[in-house]
């Protein structure tokens, strides 16, 4: 089997979150045997397309897609002089996801079976709260809705508005109280029935992060996620030593080499790779295996598009050291609607095992005709 063409499908969503616009890029690999493989990355489709067009297509076209490890190594070498911490690795991630989809289709098996089989009958999840109910103003209502749906863990980021006021460089007592309030209200209403992870998006300096972590200890959040930028992992070691709360890191680290220092310094208690960013399924499973040697669980970051959602479920189905899988209720109930040929929605707080063969899903008919969708095809001359 040979790769004969690569389709780059940009979905311009017109959505801005945190630092900027978030678009999805789908990649389809076509082969001379009629099988196709589907992958995805985000958020800067134009940058990722440039890498795919100039660096990756020349080492993929005409090659065997079932040699996944060799294809990954060749792609990694092709970007070694241009950098490996941004669009380059995101582009590789999308291709790698598509290669696993192809391999599963060729074998007639779901991807999780190729990874080593299912480690559980269903997948435990938490909800990242991009919901229409605002966790800042109505945290009790939001937590109550989730509990009614059987979801007993959620993630919120109430300190982000405070960080915007100070640049993350200082925090007053009043701001501290304001950041704590939604978690405090959830605890008051539901006690320990709801686990609450606290996300910080890397906005704080070290002294503020230490103060916030220590102030949160009495409220027992599930974890503290990305309190600092991810560039100085020694600072995270100091933060970890200052609090009894577990740190969760990091969706923004890329490849097994990016996670090596984090594992070695012992700062994190939960490891969080993103399949669409860290290097694909190939790297995510290696990162998870590395974490397992430190007896650490993995909670994959899954806050992108619908193809990533399915790929993340396949990884989560397999990993023996899974903690929880991230899901976004607004995504799977609203924004993914009509984009794929199947849906994957939690049932009483757990995802069913994803289907196969491969990822078990394709782009839905008509998606390419939607406004904001741009298709580019690169083929063997």
Secondary structure, DSSP 8 states (H G I E B T S, - for coil): --EEEEEEEEE----EETTEE-EEEEEEEEETTS-EEEEEEEE-HHHHHHHIIIIIHHHHTTS-TT-HHHHHHHHHHHTTTT-SSSHHHHHHHHHHHHHHHHHHHHHTSBHHHHTT--SSSEEEEEEE---SS-TTT-HHHHHHHHHHTT--EEEE-TTHHHHHHHTTS---HHHHHHHHHHHHHHHHHHTTSSEEEEE-TT---HHHHHHHHHHHGGG--S-EE--S-SS-HHHHHHHHHT-SS-EEE-TT--HHHHHHHHHHHT--SEE--BHHHHTHHHHHHHHHHHHHHTT-EE--B--S-HHHHHHHHHHHHH-TTB--EEE-HHIIIIITTTTBSS----BTTEEE---SSBTS--B-TTGGGSTTEEEEEEE--
